[in-house]
Amino acid sequence: MGFSDLFVPKYLHSNPKVRIKFINKCEDLDFLEQMTEKDEDNTVVQAARDRIQALSASQSRTDYQTQ
């Protein structure tokens, strides 16, 4: 962890594990999509894709139940 990591948002942290932890709590699909396009770490990109898929599936179930 670098000194600058103390002052940046979790999604910009130098440690990919911290960024993945952020992803697992994030519910903003647009933001997650941006992370899949801009993050340089493949594990972070995959975690964001998995989270998008999980949130989309959850939203689909919610939509179906309210009909």
DSSP file (Angstrom, degrees, kcal/mol; ACC not computed):
  #  RESIDUE AA STRUCTURE BP1 BP2  ACC     N-H-->O    O-->H-N    N-H-->O    O-->H-N    TCO  KAPPA ALPHA  PHI   PSI    X-CA   Y-CA   Z-CA
    1    1 A M              0   0    0      0, 0.0     2,-0.1     0, 0.0    12,-0.0   0.000 360.0 360.0 360.0 126.2    0.0    0.0    0.0
    2    2 A G    >   -     0   0    0      1,-0.1     3,-1.2     0, 0.0     4,-0.4  -0.470 360.0-110.2 -86.6 162.5    1.4    3.3   -1.0
    3    3 A F  G >  S+     0   0    0      1,-0.3     3,-1.6     2,-0.2     4,-0.2   0.872 118.2  59.1 -57.5 -38.5    1.0    6.5    0.9
    4    4 A S  G >  S+     0   0    0      1,-0.3     3,-1.8     2,-0.2     4,-0.4   0.744  88.1  74.9 -66.3 -21.7   -1.3    7.9   -1.8
    5    5 A D  G <  S+     0   0    0     -3,-1.2     3,-0.4     1,-0.3    -1,-0.3   0.723  85.0  66.1 -63.1 -19.7   -3.7    5.0   -1.1
    6    6 A L  G <  S+     0   0    0     -3,-1.6    -1,-0.3    -4,-0.4    -2,-0.2   0.716 108.0  38.5 -70.7 -19.5   -4.7    6.7    2.1
    7    7 A F  S <  S+     0   0    0     -3,-1.8    -1,-0.2    -4,-0.2    -2,-0.2   0.337 100.1  82.9-117.2   4.9   -6.3    9.5    0.1
    8    8 A V  S    S-     0   0    0     -3,-0.4     5,-0.1    -4,-0.4     0, 0.0  -0.785  84.2 -96.7-110.5 155.2   -7.9    7.8   -2.9
    9    9 A P    >   -     0   0    0      0, 0.0     3,-2.0     0, 0.0     4,-0.4  -0.282  40.7-107.7 -62.2 155.9  -11.3    6.1   -3.2
   10   10 A K  G >  S+     0   0    0      1,-0.3     3,-1.2     2,-0.2    12,-0.2   0.815 117.8  61.5 -57.1 -33.5  -11.3    2.3   -2.8
   11   11 A Y  G 3  S+     0   0    0      1,-0.3    -1,-0.3    11,-0.1     8,-0.1   0.626 107.5  45.3 -72.8 -10.2  -11.9    1.8   -6.5
   12   12 A L  G <  S+     0   0    0     -3,-2.0    -1,-0.3    -7,-0.1    -2,-0.2   0.355  84.0 129.7-107.5   2.7   -8.6    3.6   -7.3
   13   13 A H    <   -     0   0    0     -3,-1.2     6,-0.1    -4,-0.4    -3,-0.0  -0.206  63.9-128.9 -58.7 147.2   -6.6    1.8   -4.7
   14   14 A S  S    S+     0   0    0    -12,-0.1    -1,-0.1     4,-0.1     3,-0.1   0.736  90.2  81.1 -71.8 -22.1   -3.3    0.2   -5.9
   15   15 A N  S >> S-     0   0    0      1,-0.2     4,-1.6   -10,-0.0     3,-0.9  -0.768  70.8-151.9 -89.1 118.2   -4.2   -3.2   -4.3
   16   16 A P  H 3> S+     0   0    0      0, 0.0     4,-2.5     0, 0.0     5,-0.2   0.823  94.6  61.7 -57.9 -32.1   -6.5   -5.2   -6.6
   17   17 A K  H 3> S+     0   0    0      1,-0.2     4,-2.0     2,-0.2     5,-0.1   0.864 103.5  49.5 -63.4 -35.2   -8.0   -7.0   -3.5
   18   18 A V  H <> S+     0   0    0     -3,-0.9     4,-1.9     2,-0.2    -1,-0.2   0.901 110.9  49.6 -69.1 -40.9   -9.2   -3.6   -2.1
   19   19 A R  H  X S+     0   0    0     -4,-1.6     4,-2.3     2,-0.2    -2,-0.2   0.892 110.5  50.4 -64.8 -39.1  -10.8   -2.8   -5.5
   20   20 A I  H  X S+     0   0    0     -4,-2.5     4,-2.3     2,-0.2    -1,-0.2   0.895 107.4  53.3 -66.1 -39.8  -12.5   -6.2   -5.6
   21   21 A K  H  X S+     0   0    0     -4,-2.0     4,-0.5     1,-0.2    -1,-0.2   0.906 109.8  49.0 -60.5 -41.0  -13.8   -5.7   -2.1
   22   22 A F  H >X S+     0   0    0     -4,-1.9     3,-1.4     1,-0.2     4,-1.3   0.929 109.0  53.0 -61.4 -46.0  -15.3   -2.3   -3.3
   23   23 A I  H >< S+     0   0    0     -4,-2.3     3,-0.5     1,-0.3    -2,-0.2   0.891 102.0  58.5 -57.6 -42.6  -16.8   -4.0   -6.3
   24   24 A N  H 3< S+     0   0    0     -4,-2.3    -1,-0.3     1,-0.2    -2,-0.2   0.653 112.9  40.1 -66.4 -14.6  -18.6   -6.7   -4.2
   25   25 A K  H << S+     0   0    0     -3,-1.4    -1,-0.2    -4,-0.5    -2,-0.2   0.589  94.3 102.3-103.9 -16.8  -20.4   -3.8   -2.3
   26   26 A C    <<  +     0   0    0     -4,-1.3    -3,-0.0    -3,-0.5    -4,-0.0  -0.429  40.0 178.2 -74.1 140.4  -21.1   -1.6   -5.3
   27   27 A E        +     0   0    0     -2,-0.1     2,-0.9    28,-0.0    -1,-0.1   0.268  48.0 109.3-121.8   7.8  -24.6   -1.6   -6.8
   28   28 A D     >  -     0   0    0      1,-0.2     4,-2.5     2,-0.1     5,-0.2  -0.763  47.9-168.4 -90.8 102.9  -24.1    0.9   -9.6
   29   29 A L  H  > S+     0   0    0     -2,-0.9     4,-2.3     1,-0.2    -1,-0.2   0.868  85.7  52.5 -61.8 -38.7  -24.2   -1.0  -12.8
   30   30 A D  H  > S+     0   0    0      2,-0.2     4,-1.9     1,-0.2    -1,-0.2   0.915 111.0  47.3 -63.7 -42.2  -22.9    2.0  -14.9
   31   31 A F  H  > S+     0   0    0      2,-0.2     4,-1.9     1,-0.2    -2,-0.2   0.913 111.4  50.4 -65.5 -42.7  -19.9    2.4  -12.6
   32   32 A L  H  X S+     0   0    0     -4,-2.5     4,-1.7     1,-0.2    -1,-0.2   0.889 107.7  54.1 -62.6 -38.6  -19.1   -1.3  -12.6
   33   33 A E  H  X S+     0   0    0     -4,-2.3     4,-1.2     1,-0.2    -1,-0.2   0.899 106.5  52.2 -62.1 -40.4  -19.3   -1.3  -16.4
   34   34 A Q  H  X S+     0   0    0     -4,-1.9     4,-2.0     1,-0.2     3,-0.3   0.883 106.1  54.4 -62.5 -37.8  -16.7    1.5  -16.4
   35   35 A M  H  X S+     0   0    0     -4,-1.9     4,-2.2     1,-0.2    -1,-0.2   0.873 103.9  54.5 -65.4 -35.6  -14.4   -0.6  -14.2
   36   36 A T  H  < S+     0   0    0     -4,-1.7    -1,-0.2     1,-0.2    -2,-0.2   0.815 114.7  41.7 -66.5 -27.6  -14.6   -3.4  -16.7
   37   37 A E  H  < S+     0   0    0     -4,-1.2    -2,-0.2    -3,-0.3    -1,-0.2   0.781 125.1  30.5 -87.1 -29.2  -13.4   -1.1  -19.4
   38   38 A K  H  < S+     0   0    0     -4,-2.0    -3,-0.2    -5,-0.1    -2,-0.2   0.709  88.6  97.6-110.2 -23.2  -10.7    0.9  -17.5
   39   39 A D     <  -     0   0    0     -4,-2.2     6,-0.0    -5,-0.3   -27,-0.0  -0.463  55.3-154.3 -73.9 142.1   -9.2   -1.3  -14.8
   40   40 A E        +     0   0    0     -2,-0.1     2,-0.6     4,-0.0    -1,-0.1   0.591  69.3  88.9 -90.7 -12.9   -5.9   -2.9  -15.9
   41   41 A D     >  -     0   0    0      1,-0.1     4,-2.3     2,-0.0     3,-0.4  -0.780  66.0-151.0 -93.4 123.0   -6.1   -6.0  -13.5
   42   42 A N  H  > S+     0   0    0     -2,-0.6     4,-2.5     1,-0.2     5,-0.2   0.825  96.1  54.9 -61.9 -33.5   -7.9   -8.9  -15.1
   43   43 A T  H  > S+     0   0    0      2,-0.2     4,-2.0     1,-0.2    -1,-0.2   0.873 109.5  47.6 -69.4 -34.4   -9.1  -10.2  -11.7
   44   44 A V  H  > S+     0   0    0     -3,-0.4     4,-2.3     2,-0.2    -2,-0.2   0.916 111.8  50.0 -68.8 -43.9  -10.7   -6.9  -11.0
   45   45 A V  H  X S+     0   0    0     -4,-2.3     4,-2.3     1,-0.2    -2,-0.2   0.923 112.3  47.3 -60.1 -45.4  -12.3   -6.8  -14.4
   46   46 A Q  H  X S+     0   0    0     -4,-2.5     4,-2.7     1,-0.2    -1,-0.2   0.894 110.0  52.6 -65.4 -39.4  -13.7  -10.3  -13.9
   47   47 A A  H  X S+     0   0    0     -4,-2.0     4,-2.2     1,-0.2    -1,-0.2   0.897 109.8  49.2 -62.4 -39.9  -15.0   -9.4  -10.5
   48   48 A A  H  X S+     0   0    0     -4,-2.3     4,-2.4     2,-0.2    -2,-0.2   0.909 111.3  49.0 -66.3 -41.8  -16.8   -6.4  -11.9
   49   49 A R  H  X S+     0   0    0     -4,-2.3     4,-2.4     2,-0.2    -2,-0.2   0.916 111.6  49.2 -62.6 -43.1  -18.3   -8.5  -14.7
   50   50 A D  H  X S+     0   0    0     -4,-2.7     4,-2.5     1,-0.2    -2,-0.2   0.898 111.4  49.6 -63.1 -40.0  -19.5  -11.1  -12.2
   51   51 A R  H  X S+     0   0    0     -4,-2.2     4,-2.8     2,-0.2     5,-0.2   0.906 109.4  51.3 -66.9 -41.2  -21.0   -8.4  -10.0
   52   52 A I  H  X S+     0   0    0     -4,-2.4     4,-2.6     1,-0.2    -2,-0.2   0.933 111.7  47.9 -59.3 -46.0  -22.8   -6.9  -13.0
   53   53 A Q  H  X S+     0   0    0     -4,-2.4     4,-2.4     2,-0.2    -2,-0.2   0.916 112.5  48.2 -62.3 -44.1  -24.2  -10.4  -13.9
   54   54 A A  H  X S+     0   0    0     -4,-2.5     4,-2.2     1,-0.2    -2,-0.2   0.917 113.9  46.0 -64.3 -43.7  -25.3  -11.0  -10.3
   55   55 A L  H  X S+     0   0    0     -4,-2.8     4,-2.4     2,-0.2    -1,-0.2   0.887 112.3  51.0 -67.4 -37.9  -27.0   -7.6   -9.9
   56   56 A S  H  X S+     0   0    0     -4,-2.6     4,-2.3    -5,-0.2    -2,-0.2   0.912 111.4  47.5 -64.9 -42.7  -28.7   -8.0  -13.3
   57   57 A A  H  X S+     0   0    0     -4,-2.4     4,-2.1     2,-0.2    -2,-0.2   0.900 112.5  49.7 -64.7 -40.9  -30.0  -11.4  -12.3
   58   58 A S  H  X S+     0   0    0     -4,-2.2     4,-2.1     1,-0.2    -2,-0.2   0.903 111.0  49.1 -63.9 -42.1  -31.2  -10.1   -9.0
   59   59 A Q  H  X S+     0   0    0     -4,-2.4     4,-2.7     2,-0.2    -2,-0.2   0.890 109.2  53.0 -65.3 -39.8  -33.0   -7.2  -10.7
   60   60 A S  H  X S+     0   0    0     -4,-2.3     4,-2.2     2,-0.2    -2,-0.2   0.907 109.4  48.3 -62.8 -42.2  -34.6   -9.6  -13.2
   61   61 A R  H  X S+     0   0    0     -4,-2.1     4,-2.2     2,-0.2    -1,-0.2   0.905 111.9  49.6 -64.4 -40.9  -36.0  -11.7  -10.3
   62   62 A T  H  X S+     0   0    0     -4,-2.1     4,-1.4     2,-0.2    -2,-0.2   0.918 111.0  49.1 -64.1 -44.1  -37.3   -8.6   -8.6
   63   63 A D  H  < S+     0   0    0     -4,-2.7     4,-0.5     1,-0.2    -1,-0.2   0.903 111.8  49.4 -61.0 -42.0  -39.0   -7.4  -11.7
   64   64 A Y  H >< S+     0   0    0     -4,-2.2     3,-0.9     1,-0.2    -1,-0.2   0.888 109.6  51.3 -65.7 -40.4  -40.6  -10.8  -12.3
   65   65 A Q  H 3< S+     0   0    0     -4,-2.2    -1,-0.2     1,-0.2    -2,-0.2   0.773 106.7  54.0 -70.0 -26.4  -41.9  -11.0   -8.7
   66   66 A T  T 3<        0   0    0     -4,-1.4    -1,-0.2     1,-0.2    -2,-0.2   0.524 360.0 360.0 -87.4  -4.7  -43.5   -7.5   -8.9
   67   67 A Q    <         0   0    0     -3,-0.9    -1,-0.2    -4,-0.5    -2,-0.1   0.474 360.0 360.0 -82.7 360.0  -45.5   -8.3  -12.0
